[in-house]
Amino acid sequence: CEGASNAMWSYDPEQKKWAKQAPRGAAPAFGEKERKVAYFDTARNVFVVIGYDSVWCYRYKKAP
């Protein structure tokens, strides 16, 4: 996808604002052209990305 980046953003529908996230730890080890599927698990408050042979998770924690 032209213009794509590895940045992660979250959207707050109540505030109608986007916020850039800064995950700690290792970046996902997906290949540049690897297809990925992602979803947000609301029950566990975690964003999950699944690649060919790896899974990457990011737990979002709201600032107090």
All heavy atoms as TSV, in Angstrom:
chain	resi	resn	atom	element	x	y	z
A	1	CYS	N	N	0.845	-1.162	0.000
A	1	CYS	CA	C	0.000	0.000	0.000
A	1	CYS	C	C	0.897	1.234	0.000
A	1	CYS	O	O	1.725	1.395	0.890
A	1	CYS	CB	C	-0.903	-0.067	1.219
A	1	CYS	SG	S	-1.908	1.367	1.466
A	2	GLU	N	N	0.769	2.065	-0.966
A	2	GLU	CA	C	1.599	3.255	-1.095
A	2	GLU	C	C	1.341	4.211	0.065
A	2	GLU	O	O	0.208	4.473	0.445
A	2	GLU	CB	C	1.282	3.957	-2.411
A	2	GLU	CG	C	2.327	4.971	-2.791
A	2	GLU	CD	C	2.107	5.497	-4.183
A	2	GLU	OE1	O	1.713	4.696	-5.055
A	2	GLU	OE2	O	2.323	6.690	-4.391
A	3	GLY	N	N	2.409	4.714	0.649
A	3	GLY	CA	C	2.278	5.650	1.753
A	3	GLY	C	C	2.023	4.989	3.094
A	3	GLY	O	O	1.816	5.669	4.082
A	4	ALA	N	N	2.048	3.658	3.140
A	4	ALA	CA	C	1.807	2.954	4.409
A	4	ALA	C	C	3.016	3.108	5.318
A	4	ALA	O	O	4.129	3.331	4.866
A	4	ALA	CB	C	1.537	1.486	4.138
A	5	SER	N	N	2.786	2.992	6.613
A	5	SER	CA	C	3.874	3.060	7.578
A	5	SER	C	C	3.616	2.034	8.669
A	5	SER	O	O	2.574	1.394	8.702
A	5	SER	CB	C	3.970	4.460	8.183
A	5	SER	OG	O	2.913	4.669	9.094
A	6	ASN	N	N	4.568	1.918	9.570
A	6	ASN	CA	C	4.418	0.990	10.693
A	6	ASN	C	C	3.826	1.674	11.915
A	6	ASN	O	O	3.823	1.109	12.989
A	6	ASN	CB	C	5.774	0.372	11.051
A	6	ASN	CG	C	6.226	-0.601	9.993
A	6	ASN	OD1	O	5.403	-1.204	9.323
A	6	ASN	ND2	N	7.515	-0.752	9.830
A	7	ALA	N	N	3.349	2.886	11.775
A	7	ALA	CA	C	2.789	3.616	12.907
A	7	ALA	C	C	1.484	2.964	13.353
A	7	ALA	O	O	0.740	2.420	12.557
A	7	ALA	CB	C	2.539	5.067	12.530
A	8	MET	N	N	1.227	3.033	14.663
A	8	MET	CA	C	-0.006	2.484	15.207
A	8	MET	C	C	-0.817	3.635	15.806
A	8	MET	O	O	-0.302	4.425	16.588
A	8	MET	CB	C	0.299	1.451	16.288
A	8	MET	CG	C	-0.953	0.882	16.923
A	8	MET	SD	S	-0.568	-0.252	18.257
A	8	MET	CE	C	-0.735	-1.785	17.382
A	9	TRP	N	N	-2.080	3.700	15.409
A	9	TRP	CA	C	-2.973	4.751	15.879
A	9	TRP	C	C	-4.209	4.131	16.494
A	9	TRP	O	O	-4.631	3.052	16.108
A	9	TRP	CB	C	-3.392	5.640	14.700
A	9	TRP	CG	C	-2.278	6.448	14.142
A	9	TRP	CD1	C	-1.300	6.021	13.284
A	9	TRP	CD2	C	-2.012	7.820	14.386
A	9	TRP	NE1	N	-0.449	7.045	12.989
A	9	TRP	CE2	C	-0.870	8.170	13.650
A	9	TRP	CE3	C	-2.636	8.799	15.163
A	9	TRP	CZ2	C	-0.329	9.448	13.669
A	9	TRP	CZ3	C	-2.102	10.074	15.171
A	9	TRP	CH2	C	-0.958	10.387	14.438
A	10	SER	N	N	-4.813	4.840	17.449
A	10	SER	CA	C	-6.090	4.403	18.017
A	10	SER	C	C	-7.088	5.541	17.856
A	10	SER	O	O	-6.708	6.710	17.833
A	10	SER	CB	C	-5.933	4.029	19.490
A	10	SER	OG	O	-5.572	5.166	20.256
A	11	TYR	N	N	-8.346	5.169	17.751
A	11	TYR	CA	C	-9.408	6.167	17.572
A	11	TYR	C	C	-10.355	6.115	18.760
A	11	TYR	O	O	-10.811	5.051	19.158
A	11	TYR	CB	C	-10.180	5.901	16.279
A	11	TYR	CG	C	-11.249	6.927	16.010
A	11	TYR	CD1	C	-10.911	8.211	15.625
A	11	TYR	CD2	C	-12.593	6.620	16.157
A	11	TYR	CE1	C	-11.889	9.167	15.385
A	11	TYR	CE2	C	-13.579	7.560	15.915
A	11	TYR	CZ	C	-13.220	8.837	15.526
A	11	TYR	OH	O	-14.183	9.780	15.296
A	12	ASP	N	N	-10.656	7.278	19.325
A	12	ASP	CA	C	-11.607	7.383	20.424
A	12	ASP	C	C	-12.893	7.966	19.857
A	12	ASP	O	O	-12.951	9.167	19.570
A	12	ASP	CB	C	-11.043	8.287	21.518
A	12	ASP	CG	C	-11.958	8.378	22.726
A	12	ASP	OD1	O	-13.180	8.120	22.596
A	12	ASP	OD2	O	-11.454	8.713	23.805
A	13	PRO	N	N	-13.928	7.145	19.656
A	13	PRO	CA	C	-15.161	7.647	19.043
A	13	PRO	C	C	-15.890	8.680	19.902
A	13	PRO	O	O	-16.581	9.539	19.373
A	13	PRO	CB	C	-16.009	6.400	18.841
A	13	PRO	CG	C	-15.423	5.359	19.705
A	13	PRO	CD	C	-13.997	5.721	19.936
A	14	GLU	N	N	-15.729	8.614	21.219
A	14	GLU	CA	C	-16.375	9.608	22.082
A	14	GLU	C	C	-15.743	10.986	21.913
A	14	GLU	O	O	-16.427	11.995	21.879
A	14	GLU	CB	C	-16.302	9.158	23.543
A	14	GLU	CG	C	-17.143	7.938	23.831
A	14	GLU	CD	C	-16.972	7.441	25.258
A	14	GLU	OE1	O	-16.332	8.136	26.070
A	14	GLU	OE2	O	-17.492	6.345	25.547
A	15	GLN	N	N	-14.419	11.015	21.807
A	15	GLN	CA	C	-13.691	12.280	21.639
A	15	GLN	C	C	-13.553	12.677	20.166
A	15	GLN	O	O	-13.162	13.799	19.860
A	15	GLN	CB	C	-12.295	12.169	22.250
A	15	GLN	CG	C	-12.283	11.881	23.734
A	15	GLN	CD	C	-12.723	13.091	24.531
A	15	GLN	OE1	O	-12.375	14.215	24.217
A	15	GLN	NE2	N	-13.505	12.853	25.570
A	16	LYS	N	N	-13.822	11.703	19.285
A	16	LYS	CA	C	-13.642	11.898	17.840
A	16	LYS	C	C	-12.221	12.353	17.524
A	16	LYS	O	O	-11.987	13.297	16.775
A	16	LYS	CB	C	-14.666	12.887	17.289
A	16	LYS	CG	C	-16.079	12.384	17.429
A	16	LYS	CD	C	-17.081	13.333	16.865
A	16	LYS	CE	C	-18.465	12.750	17.082
A	16	LYS	NZ	N	-19.523	13.675	16.865
A	17	LYS	N	N	-11.254	11.624	18.127
A	17	LYS	CA	C	-9.841	11.963	17.954
A	17	LYS	C	C	-9.014	10.709	17.736
A	17	LYS	O	O	-9.310	9.651	18.291
A	17	LYS	CB	C	-9.296	12.677	19.194
A	17	LYS	CG	C	-9.826	14.062	19.394
A	17	LYS	CD	C	-9.152	14.709	20.591
A	17	LYS	CE	C	-9.690	16.102	20.816
A	17	LYS	NZ	N	-9.068	16.746	21.970
A	18	TRP	N	N	-7.955	10.859	16.952
A	18	TRP	CA	C	-6.964	9.812	16.749
A	18	TRP	C	C	-5.781	10.107	17.660
A	18	TRP	O	O	-5.426	11.263	17.874
A	18	TRP	CB	C	-6.485	9.792	15.305
A	18	TRP	CG	C	-7.476	9.205	14.363
A	18	TRP	CD1	C	-8.407	9.869	13.632
A	18	TRP	CD2	C	-7.641	7.828	14.049
A	18	TRP	NE1	N	-9.150	9.003	12.885
A	18	TRP	CE2	C	-8.696	7.731	13.114
A	18	TRP	CE3	C	-7.002	6.665	14.465
A	18	TRP	CZ2	C	-9.113	6.512	12.595
A	18	TRP	CZ3	C	-7.423	5.454	13.943
A	18	TRP	CH2	C	-8.465	5.386	13.015
A	19	ALA	N	N	-5.131	9.069	18.182
A	19	ALA	CA	C	-3.934	9.222	19.005
A	19	ALA	C	C	-2.882	8.226	18.539
A	19	ALA	O	O	-3.167	7.044	18.370
A	19	ALA	CB	C	-4.261	8.972	20.470
A	20	LYS	N	N	-1.677	8.718	18.311
A	20	LYS	CA	C	-0.581	7.837	17.904
A	20	LYS	C	C	-0.109	7.056	19.128
A	20	LYS	O	O	0.106	7.630	20.190
A	20	LYS	CB	C	0.565	8.648	17.318
A	20	LYS	CG	C	1.627	7.778	16.681
A	20	LYS	CD	C	2.616	8.611	15.916
A	20	LYS	CE	C	3.595	7.711	15.191
A	20	LYS	NZ	N	4.554	8.498	14.422
A	21	GLN	N	N	0.019	5.747	18.981
A	21	GLN	CA	C	0.453	4.886	20.074
A	21	GLN	C	C	1.952	4.622	19.968
A	21	GLN	O	O	2.542	4.712	18.894
A	21	GLN	CB	C	-0.306	3.555	20.037
A	21	GLN	CG	C	-1.798	3.708	20.169
A	21	GLN	CD	C	-2.183	4.373	21.471
A	21	GLN	OE1	O	-1.773	3.958	22.543
A	21	GLN	NE2	N	-2.982	5.423	21.369
A	22	ALA	N	N	2.558	4.297	21.092
A	22	ALA	CA	C	3.994	3.999	21.140
A	22	ALA	C	C	4.183	2.679	21.888
A	22	ALA	O	O	4.552	2.672	23.061
A	22	ALA	CB	C	4.737	5.131	21.828
A	23	PRO	N	N	3.912	1.557	21.220
A	23	PRO	CA	C	4.061	0.260	21.884
A	23	PRO	C	C	5.493	0.039	22.358
A	23	PRO	O	O	6.442	0.405	21.661
A	23	PRO	CB	C	3.701	-0.758	20.806
A	23	PRO	CG	C	2.985	0.007	19.766
A	23	PRO	CD	C	3.475	1.415	19.850
A	24	ARG	N	N	5.634	-0.530	23.554
A	24	ARG	CA	C	6.960	-0.880	24.056
A	24	ARG	C	C	7.267	-2.313	23.654
A	24	ARG	O	O	6.373	-3.087	23.383
A	24	ARG	CB	C	6.996	-0.740	25.572
A	24	ARG	CG	C	7.015	0.718	25.997
A	24	ARG	CD	C	7.112	0.836	27.489
A	24	ARG	NE	N	5.719	0.954	27.950
A	24	ARG	CZ	C	5.308	0.747	29.165
A	24	ARG	NH1	N	6.162	0.402	30.085
A	24	ARG	NH2	N	4.041	0.877	29.487
A	25	GLY	N	N	8.525	-2.644	23.615
A	25	GLY	CA	C	8.924	-4.000	23.284
A	25	GLY	C	C	9.293	-4.123	21.813
A	25	GLY	O	O	9.379	-3.136	21.080
A	26	ALA	N	N	9.507	-5.338	21.406
A	26	ALA	CA	C	9.936	-5.611	20.035
A	26	ALA	C	C	8.819	-5.318	19.044
A	26	ALA	O	O	7.646	-5.552	19.321
A	26	ALA	CB	C	10.367	-7.065	19.913
A	27	ALA	N	N	9.219	-4.801	17.894
A	27	ALA	CA	C	8.255	-4.557	16.818
A	27	ALA	C	C	7.815	-5.888	16.225
A	27	ALA	O	O	8.527	-6.893	16.345
A	27	ALA	CB	C	8.905	-3.695	15.744
A	28	PRO	N	N	6.662	-5.921	15.588
A	28	PRO	CA	C	6.220	-7.165	14.953
A	28	PRO	C	C	7.246	-7.641	13.927
A	28	PRO	O	O	7.841	-6.829	13.222
A	28	PRO	CB	C	4.912	-6.771	14.264
A	28	PRO	CG	C	4.482	-5.504	14.901
A	28	PRO	CD	C	5.713	-4.840	15.405
A	29	ALA	N	N	7.444	-8.934	13.855
A	29	ALA	CA	C	8.443	-9.510	12.956
A	29	ALA	C	C	7.821	-9.985	11.644
A	29	ALA	O	O	8.209	-11.005	11.101
A	29	ALA	CB	C	9.152	-10.667	13.653
A	30	PHE	N	N	6.860	-9.252	11.128
A	30	PHE	CA	C	6.207	-9.642	9.887
A	30	PHE	C	C	7.034	-9.175	8.698
A	30	PHE	O	O	7.669	-8.126	8.751
A	30	PHE	CB	C	4.807	-9.032	9.791
A	30	PHE	CG	C	3.892	-9.437	10.915
A	30	PHE	CD1	C	3.384	-8.500	11.783
A	30	PHE	CD2	C	3.552	-10.762	11.096
A	30	PHE	CE1	C	2.539	-8.870	12.816
A	30	PHE	CE2	C	2.711	-11.145	12.132
A	30	PHE	CZ	C	2.213	-10.203	12.992
A	31	GLY	N	N	6.994	-9.961	7.621
A	31	GLY	CA	C	7.665	-9.568	6.394
A	31	GLY	C	C	6.956	-8.377	5.751
A	31	GLY	O	O	5.759	-8.165	5.959
A	32	GLU	N	N	7.695	-7.608	4.978
A	32	GLU	CA	C	7.149	-6.392	4.367
A	32	GLU	C	C	5.923	-6.668	3.505
A	32	GLU	O	O	4.959	-5.926	3.512
A	32	GLU	CB	C	8.233	-5.713	3.533
A	32	GLU	CG	C	7.808	-4.385	2.961
A	32	GLU	CD	C	8.921	-3.710	2.198
A	32	GLU	OE1	O	10.068	-3.746	2.645
A	32	GLU	OE2	O	8.623	-3.150	1.118
A	33	LYS	N	N	5.948	-7.752	2.754
A	33	LYS	CA	C	4.833	-8.067	1.858
A	33	LYS	C	C	3.930	-9.168	2.411
A	33	LYS	O	O	3.059	-9.664	1.724
A	33	LYS	CB	C	5.372	-8.457	0.490
A	33	LYS	CG	C	6.169	-7.333	-0.145
A	33	LYS	CD	C	6.305	-7.520	-1.616
A	33	LYS	CE	C	7.161	-6.410	-2.166
A	33	LYS	NZ	N	6.440	-5.443	-2.887
A	34	GLU	N	N	4.147	-9.533	3.663
A	34	GLU	CA	C	3.352	-10.591	4.293
A	34	GLU	C	C	1.920	-10.111	4.532
A	34	GLU	O	O	1.688	-9.010	5.008
A	34	GLU	CB	C	3.999	-10.970	5.626
A	34	GLU	CG	C	3.314	-12.089	6.347
A	34	GLU	CD	C	4.066	-12.495	7.613
A	34	GLU	OE1	O	5.189	-12.028	7.835
A	34	GLU	OE2	O	3.511	-13.280	8.371
A	35	ARG	N	N	0.972	-10.954	4.212
A	35	ARG	CA	C	-0.430	-10.619	4.489
A	35	ARG	C	C	-0.701	-10.839	5.972
A	35	ARG	O	O	-0.217	-11.785	6.561
A	35	ARG	CB	C	-1.365	-11.488	3.655
A	35	ARG	CG	C	-1.305	-11.154	2.200
A	35	ARG	CD	C	-2.324	-11.984	1.448
A	35	ARG	NE	N	-2.206	-11.740	0.043
A	35	ARG	CZ	C	-3.029	-10.969	-0.653
A	35	ARG	NH1	N	-4.027	-10.374	-0.046
A	35	ARG	NH2	N	-2.867	-10.789	-1.931
A	36	LYS	N	N	-1.491	-9.928	6.528
A	36	LYS	CA	C	-1.798	-10.001	7.945
A	36	LYS	C	C	-3.291	-9.794	8.160
A	36	LYS	O	O	-3.952	-9.149	7.363
A	36	LYS	CB	C	-1.031	-8.918	8.708
A	36	LYS	CG	C	0.471	-9.091	8.650
A	36	LYS	CD	C	1.215	-7.839	8.988
A	36	LYS	CE	C	1.432	-6.854	7.913
A	36	LYS	NZ	N	2.072	-7.142	6.704
A	37	VAL	N	N	-3.794	-10.350	9.240
A	37	VAL	CA	C	-5.171	-10.146	9.667
A	37	VAL	C	C	-5.085	-9.557	11.070
A	37	VAL	O	O	-4.314	-10.020	11.899
A	37	VAL	CB	C	-5.950	-11.480	9.701
A	37	VAL	CG1	C	-7.335	-11.279	10.267
A	37	VAL	CG2	C	-6.018	-12.088	8.319
A	38	ALA	N	N	-5.897	-8.528	11.332
A	38	ALA	CA	C	-5.852	-7.891	12.644
A	38	ALA	C	C	-7.263	-7.680	13.174
A	38	ALA	O	O	-8.208	-7.526	12.402
A	38	ALA	CB	C	-5.132	-6.557	12.540
A	39	TYR	N	N	-7.374	-7.683	14.491
A	39	TYR	CA	C	-8.662	-7.419	15.127
A	39	TYR	C	C	-8.426	-6.900	16.533
A	39	TYR	O	O	-7.332	-7.056	17.098
A	39	TYR	CB	C	-9.542	-8.675	15.158
A	39	TYR	CG	C	-9.007	-9.789	16.034
A	39	TYR	CD1	C	-9.419	-9.909	17.365
A	39	TYR	CD2	C	-8.101	-10.714	15.538
A	39	TYR	CE1	C	-8.943	-10.927	18.166
A	39	TYR	CE2	C	-7.621	-11.731	16.333
A	39	TYR	CZ	C	-8.034	-11.836	17.642
A	39	TYR	OH	O	-7.547	-12.830	18.437
A	40	PHE	N	N	-9.441	-6.273	17.106
A	40	PHE	CA	C	-9.376	-5.803	18.479
A	40	PHE	C	C	-10.293	-6.660	19.326
A	40	PHE	O	O	-11.484	-6.773	19.052
A	40	PHE	CB	C	-9.793	-4.326	18.584
A	40	PHE	CG	C	-9.591	-3.765	19.958
A	40	PHE	CD1	C	-8.316	-3.480	20.409
A	40	PHE	CD2	C	-10.658	-3.554	20.811
A	40	PHE	CE1	C	-8.109	-2.978	21.690
A	40	PHE	CE2	C	-10.473	-3.054	22.084
A	40	PHE	CZ	C	-9.183	-2.760	22.527
A	41	ASP	N	N	-9.737	-7.291	20.350
A	41	ASP	CA	C	-10.487	-8.144	21.259
A	41	ASP	C	C	-10.972	-7.272	22.420
A	41	ASP	O	O	-10.197	-6.935	23.319
A	41	ASP	CB	C	-9.575	-9.272	21.750
A	41	ASP	CG	C	-10.273	-10.249	22.676
A	41	ASP	OD1	O	-11.296	-9.886	23.292
A	41	ASP	OD2	O	-9.782	-11.382	22.796
A	42	THR	N	N	-12.230	-6.879	22.389
A	42	THR	CA	C	-12.768	-5.970	23.406
A	42	THR	C	C	-12.839	-6.612	24.785
A	42	THR	O	O	-12.692	-5.929	25.792
A	42	THR	CB	C	-14.169	-5.457	23.013
A	42	THR	OG1	O	-15.015	-6.565	22.783
A	42	THR	CG2	C	-14.100	-4.607	21.765
A	43	ALA	N	N	-13.039	-7.909	24.859
A	43	ALA	CA	C	-13.129	-8.595	26.149
A	43	ALA	C	C	-11.790	-8.571	26.884
A	43	ALA	O	O	-11.748	-8.509	28.109
A	43	ALA	CB	C	-13.592	-10.033	25.956
A	44	ARG	N	N	-10.691	-8.576	26.138
A	44	ARG	CA	C	-9.356	-8.612	26.735
A	44	ARG	C	C	-8.584	-7.311	26.536
A	44	ARG	O	O	-7.440	-7.203	26.957
A	44	ARG	CB	C	-8.575	-9.784	26.163
A	44	ARG	CG	C	-9.150	-11.109	26.592
A	44	ARG	CD	C	-8.550	-12.260	25.800
A	44	ARG	NE	N	-9.202	-13.497	26.136
A	44	ARG	CZ	C	-10.357	-13.916	25.622
A	44	ARG	NH1	N	-11.004	-13.188	24.749
A	44	ARG	NH2	N	-10.880	-15.065	25.976
A	45	ASN	N	N	-9.206	-6.341	25.849
A	45	ASN	CA	C	-8.586	-5.046	25.586
A	45	ASN	C	C	-7.213	-5.208	24.922
A	45	ASN	O	O	-6.212	-4.638	25.356
A	45	ASN	CB	C	-8.470	-4.232	26.880
A	45	ASN	CG	C	-8.205	-2.776	26.591
A	45	ASN	OD1	O	-8.749	-2.224	25.647
A	45	ASN	ND2	N	-7.370	-2.147	27.396
A	46	VAL	N	N	-7.183	-6.017	23.872
A	46	VAL	CA	C	-5.911	-6.273	23.198
A	46	VAL	C	C	-6.114	-6.247	21.687
A	46	VAL	O	O	-7.126	-6.708	21.159
A	46	VAL	CB	C	-5.293	-7.620	23.662
A	46	VAL	CG1	C	-6.118	-8.794	23.227
A	46	VAL	CG2	C	-3.867	-7.774	23.202
A	47	PHE	N	N	-5.139	-5.661	20.987
A	47	PHE	CA	C	-5.108	-5.619	19.533
A	47	PHE	C	C	-4.228	-6.770	19.080
A	47	PHE	O	O	-3.104	-6.921	19.558
A	47	PHE	CB	C	-4.527	-4.278	19.074
A	47	PHE	CG	C	-4.428	-4.116	17.595
A	47	PHE	CD1	C	-5.559	-3.982	16.819
A	47	PHE	CD2	C	-3.192	-4.070	16.967
A	47	PHE	CE1	C	-5.479	-3.817	15.447
A	47	PHE	CE2	C	-3.097	-3.907	15.605
A	47	PHE	CZ	C	-4.239	-3.779	14.839
A	48	VAL	N	N	-4.727	-7.616	18.188
A	48	VAL	CA	C	-4.024	-8.819	17.761
A	48	VAL	C	C	-3.790	-8.771	16.257
A	48	VAL	O	O	-4.706	-8.479	15.490
A	48	VAL	CB	C	-4.852	-10.091	18.107
A	48	VAL	CG1	C	-4.118	-11.346	17.686
A	48	VAL	CG2	C	-5.185	-10.129	19.586
A	49	VAL	N	N	-2.550	-9.070	15.845
A	49	VAL	CA	C	-2.204	-9.154	14.429
A	49	VAL	C	C	-1.650	-10.551	14.189
A	49	VAL	O	O	-0.739	-10.994	14.888
A	49	VAL	CB	C	-1.152	-8.097	14.022
A	49	VAL	CG1	C	-0.868	-8.184	12.526
A	49	VAL	CG2	C	-1.601	-6.702	14.406
A	50	ILE	N	N	-2.197	-11.239	13.190
A	50	ILE	CA	C	-1.785	-12.599	12.874
A	50	ILE	C	C	-1.172	-12.615	11.483
A	50	ILE	O	O	-1.789	-12.161	10.521
A	50	ILE	CB	C	-2.989	-13.563	12.927
A	50	ILE	CG1	C	-3.649	-13.497	14.301
A	50	ILE	CG2	C	-2.554	-14.990	12.591
A	50	ILE	CD1	C	-4.994	-14.179	14.371
A	51	GLY	N	N	0.046	-13.142	11.396
A	51	GLY	CA	C	0.733	-13.279	10.116
A	51	GLY	C	C	0.787	-14.742	9.709
A	51	GLY	O	O	0.023	-15.570	10.219
A	52	TYR	N	N	1.703	-15.070	8.807
A	52	TYR	CA	C	1.817	-16.453	8.337
A	52	TYR	C	C	2.196	-17.410	9.464
A	52	TYR	O	O	1.618	-18.463	9.622
A	52	TYR	CB	C	2.854	-16.572	7.220
A	52	TYR	CG	C	2.413	-15.942	5.928
A	52	TYR	CD1	C	3.262	-15.094	5.236
A	52	TYR	CD2	C	1.155	-16.179	5.394
A	52	TYR	CE1	C	2.864	-14.504	4.043
A	52	TYR	CE2	C	0.745	-15.589	4.214
A	52	TYR	CZ	C	1.616	-14.758	3.541
A	52	TYR	OH	O	1.220	-14.178	2.380
A	53	ASP	N	N	3.201	-17.029	10.252
A	53	ASP	CA	C	3.657	-17.939	11.299
A	53	ASP	C	C	3.940	-17.232	12.618
A	53	ASP	O	O	4.713	-17.707	13.439
A	53	ASP	CB	C	4.895	-18.705	10.832
A	53	ASP	CG	C	6.070	-17.801	10.517
A	53	ASP	OD1	O	5.928	-16.574	10.603
A	53	ASP	OD2	O	7.148	-18.326	10.188
A	54	SER	N	N	3.324	-16.073	12.807
A	54	SER	CA	C	3.521	-15.370	14.071
A	54	SER	C	C	2.295	-14.546	14.442
A	54	SER	O	O	1.462	-14.221	13.595
A	54	SER	CB	C	4.758	-14.474	13.996
A	54	SER	OG	O	4.625	-13.549	12.943
A	55	VAL	N	N	2.197	-14.245	15.724
A	55	VAL	CA	C	1.100	-13.437	16.255
A	55	VAL	C	C	1.723	-12.317	17.081
A	55	VAL	O	O	2.665	-12.539	17.842
A	55	VAL	CB	C	0.170	-14.285	17.154
A	55	VAL	CG1	C	-0.912	-13.418	17.775
A	55	VAL	CG2	C	-0.439	-15.427	16.363
A	56	TRP	N	N	1.203	-11.099	16.934
A	56	TRP	CA	C	1.685	-9.943	17.686
A	56	TRP	C	C	0.500	-9.326	18.399
A	56	TRP	O	O	-0.557	-9.133	17.802
A	56	TRP	CB	C	2.333	-8.952	16.731
A	56	TRP	CG	C	2.976	-7.773	17.388
A	56	TRP	CD1	C	4.237	-7.733	17.940
A	56	TRP	CD2	C	2.445	-6.458	17.534
A	56	TRP	NE1	N	4.498	-6.480	18.427
A	56	TRP	CE2	C	3.401	-5.668	18.193
A	56	TRP	CE3	C	1.231	-5.869	17.192
A	56	TRP	CZ2	C	3.211	-4.335	18.504
A	56	TRP	CZ3	C	1.027	-4.531	17.499
A	56	TRP	CH2	C	2.012	-3.786	18.143
A	57	CYS	N	N	0.662	-9.029	19.686
A	57	CYS	CA	C	-0.427	-8.464	20.483
A	57	CYS	C	C	0.003	-7.151	21.133
A	57	CYS	O	O	1.151	-6.997	21.531
A	57	CYS	CB	C	-0.838	-9.425	21.590
A	57	CYS	SG	S	-1.420	-11.003	20.983
A	58	TYR	N	N	-0.947	-6.234	21.246
A	58	TYR	CA	C	-0.702	-4.951	21.894
A	58	TYR	C	C	-1.886	-4.654	22.804
A	58	TYR	O	O	-3.013	-4.547	22.347
A	58	TYR	CB	C	-0.553	-3.844	20.842
A	58	TYR	CG	C	-0.425	-2.454	21.436
A	58	TYR	CD1	C	0.710	-2.088	22.148
A	58	TYR	CD2	C	-1.431	-1.523	21.267
A	58	TYR	CE1	C	0.835	-0.819	22.686
A	58	TYR	CE2	C	-1.309	-0.248	21.800
A	58	TYR	CZ	C	-0.172	0.102	22.500
A	58	TYR	OH	O	-0.060	1.349	23.039
A	59	ARG	N	N	-1.621	-4.557	24.096
A	59	ARG	CA	C	-2.673	-4.243	25.056
A	59	ARG	C	C	-2.698	-2.739	25.259
A	59	ARG	O	O	-1.739	-2.153	25.704
A	59	ARG	CB	C	-2.452	-4.949	26.384
A	59	ARG	CG	C	-3.617	-4.720	27.350
A	59	ARG	CD	C	-3.491	-5.564	28.607
A	59	ARG	NE	N	-3.249	-6.961	28.355
A	59	ARG	CZ	C	-4.178	-7.884	28.086
A	59	ARG	NH1	N	-5.430	-7.543	28.018
A	59	ARG	NH2	N	-3.839	-9.132	27.897
A	60	TYR	N	N	-3.827	-2.136	24.920
A	60	TYR	CA	C	-3.993	-0.700	25.027
A	60	TYR	C	C	-4.417	-0.337	26.439
A	60	TYR	O	O	-5.344	-0.919	26.982
A	60	TYR	CB	C	-5.054	-0.216	24.024
A	60	TYR	CG	C	-5.381	1.240	24.134
A	60	TYR	CD1	C	-4.470	2.190	23.696
A	60	TYR	CD2	C	-6.573	1.668	24.667
A	60	TYR	CE1	C	-4.766	3.543	23.793
A	60	TYR	CE2	C	-6.885	3.013	24.767
A	60	TYR	CZ	C	-5.958	3.946	24.326
A	60	TYR	OH	O	-6.262	5.267	24.427
A	61	LYS	N	N	-3.708	0.612	27.030
A	61	LYS	CA	C	-4.052	1.066	28.374
A	61	LYS	C	C	-4.273	2.567	28.310
A	61	LYS	O	O	-3.370	3.320	27.950
A	61	LYS	CB	C	-2.909	0.740	29.342
A	61	LYS	CG	C	-3.225	1.074	30.769
A	61	LYS	CD	C	-2.098	0.630	31.680
A	61	LYS	CE	C	-2.425	0.967	33.114
A	61	LYS	NZ	N	-1.369	0.574	34.017
A	62	LYS	N	N	-5.498	2.980	28.639
A	62	LYS	CA	C	-5.822	4.407	28.632
A	62	LYS	C	C	-5.027	5.134	29.687
A	62	LYS	O	O	-4.799	4.628	30.777
A	62	LYS	CB	C	-7.309	4.633	28.914
A	62	LYS	CG	C	-8.171	4.572	27.713
A	62	LYS	CD	C	-9.564	5.049	28.081
A	62	LYS	CE	C	-10.397	5.247	26.846
A	62	LYS	NZ	N	-11.714	5.745	27.149
A	63	ALA	N	N	-4.632	6.363	29.352
A	63	ALA	CA	C	-3.951	7.212	30.317
A	63	ALA	C	C	-4.944	7.651	31.393
A	63	ALA	O	O	-6.109	7.898	31.083
A	63	ALA	CB	C	-3.353	8.419	29.620
A	64	PRO	N	N	-4.488	7.731	32.645
A	64	PRO	CA	C	-5.402	8.133	33.724
A	64	PRO	C	C	-5.852	9.575	33.605
A	64	PRO	O	O	-5.366	10.379	32.955
A	64	PRO	CB	C	-4.596	7.921	34.991
A	64	PRO	CG	C	-3.179	7.756	34.581
A	64	PRO	CD	C	-3.168	7.443	33.117
